[in-house]
Amino acid sequence: MNTHKFGEYAKDRRIAAGMTLRSFCREMEIDPSNWSKIERGVLAPPDDADLLGRITGLLRLSATEQVEFADLAAIARGQLPADLKDEEILAKMPAFFRAIRGQEYTAEDFEKLMNGVKKLHQP
C-alpha cells in the first residue's frame, strides 16, 4: 500500500485527474472548505461507501487504487478496512499487534497471518 495518508492520496489523485479543488467539489456537490480540510487531514474522510465510490469514479481510479482509497479512508477514520473485519482474520490480529510492538512473534504466528492474507487474495 502507498505510504500516503488519505488526504494526501485524495489530493494527489484529484490533481492527477486535472481537477482543481473547486471543480472537483462542484462536480461532487460537496463543500470545498470541508473537502480541503479532509485533504489536509483536519477532518476524517466520509464513511459513505456510495460517496467514496462516486469519488473514485470521478477520479478515474483503477480497481487497485479504489481499494487503496477505501483502505486509507477507513484507516484515517480509525477503522479497519471492511474486508478485514472477518472473524477469522480478527482472531489473528493479536499476533500481528505483538509483531508490530516488537514482542515475541513465533513462526506459527507468522504462518497463521500469512494464510489469512492469502485467503484475502483468493477469488
Contacts in CASP RR format, 6 or more apart in sequence:
PFRMAT RR
TARGET T0000
AUTHOR 0000-0000-0000
METHOD contacts of the structure
MODEL  1
MNTHKFGEYAKDRRIAAGMTLRSFCREMEIDPSNWSKIERGVLAPPDDAD
LLGRITGLLRLSATEQVEFADLAAIARGQLPADLKDEEILAKMPAFFRAI
RGQEYTAEDFEKLMNGVKKLHQP
1 68 0 8 1.000
1 71 0 8 1.000
1 72 0 8 1.000
2 9 0 8 1.000
2 68 0 8 1.000
2 72 0 8 1.000
4 12 0 8 1.000
4 72 0 8 1.000
5 41 0 8 1.000
5 72 0 8 1.000
5 76 0 8 1.000
6 38 0 8 1.000
6 41 0 8 1.000
6 45 0 8 1.000
6 69 0 8 1.000
6 72 0 8 1.000
6 73 0 8 1.000
6 75 0 8 1.000
6 76 0 8 1.000
7 38 0 8 1.000
7 39 0 8 1.000
7 40 0 8 1.000
7 41 0 8 1.000
7 45 0 8 1.000
7 72 0 8 1.000
7 76 0 8 1.000
8 39 0 8 1.000
9 68 0 8 1.000
9 69 0 8 1.000
9 72 0 8 1.000
10 38 0 8 1.000
10 39 0 8 1.000
10 45 0 8 1.000
10 55 0 8 1.000
10 69 0 8 1.000
11 39 0 8 1.000
13 59 0 8 1.000
13 61 0 8 1.000
13 65 0 8 1.000
13 69 0 8 1.000
14 21 0 8 1.000
14 24 0 8 1.000
14 39 0 8 1.000
14 59 0 8 1.000
16 59 0 8 1.000
17 24 0 8 1.000
17 58 0 8 1.000
17 59 0 8 1.000
17 60 0 8 1.000
19 27 0 8 1.000
19 58 0 8 1.000
19 59 0 8 1.000
21 32 0 8 1.000
21 35 0 8 1.000
21 36 0 8 1.000
21 39 0 8 1.000
22 32 0 8 1.000
24 35 0 8 1.000
24 58 0 8 1.000
25 31 0 8 1.000
25 32 0 8 1.000
25 35 0 8 1.000
27 58 0 8 1.000
28 35 0 8 1.000
28 51 0 8 1.000
28 54 0 8 1.000
28 55 0 8 1.000
28 58 0 8 1.000
34 43 0 8 1.000
37 43 0 8 1.000
38 44 0 8 1.000
38 45 0 8 1.000
38 46 0 8 1.000
41 76 0 8 1.000
44 76 0 8 1.000
44 77 0 8 1.000
44 78 0 8 1.000
45 52 0 8 1.000
45 72 0 8 1.000
45 73 0 8 1.000
45 76 0 8 1.000
45 77 0 8 1.000
46 52 0 8 1.000
46 73 0 8 1.000
47 73 0 8 1.000
47 74 0 8 1.000
47 77 0 8 1.000
47 79 0 8 1.000
49 70 0 8 1.000
52 69 0 8 1.000
52 70 0 8 1.000
52 73 0 8 1.000
53 66 0 8 1.000
55 69 0 8 1.000
56 65 0 8 1.000
56 66 0 8 1.000
56 69 0 8 1.000
56 70 0 8 1.000
57 66 0 8 1.000
61 69 0 8 1.000
70 81 0 8 1.000
70 82 0 8 1.000
71 81 0 8 1.000
74 80 0 8 1.000
74 81 0 8 1.000
74 82 0 8 1.000
75 81 0 8 1.000
83 120 0 8 1.000
84 90 0 8 1.000
84 120 0 8 1.000
88 116 0 8 1.000
88 119 0 8 1.000
89 116 0 8 1.000
89 120 0 8 1.000
92 112 0 8 1.000
92 113 0 8 1.000
92 116 0 8 1.000
95 105 0 8 1.000
95 106 0 8 1.000
95 109 0 8 1.000
95 110 0 8 1.000
95 112 0 8 1.000
95 113 0 8 1.000
96 113 0 8 1.000
98 104 0 8 1.000
98 105 0 8 1.000
98 109 0 8 1.000
99 105 0 8 1.000
99 109 0 8 1.000
99 110 0 8 1.000
99 113 0 8 1.000
END
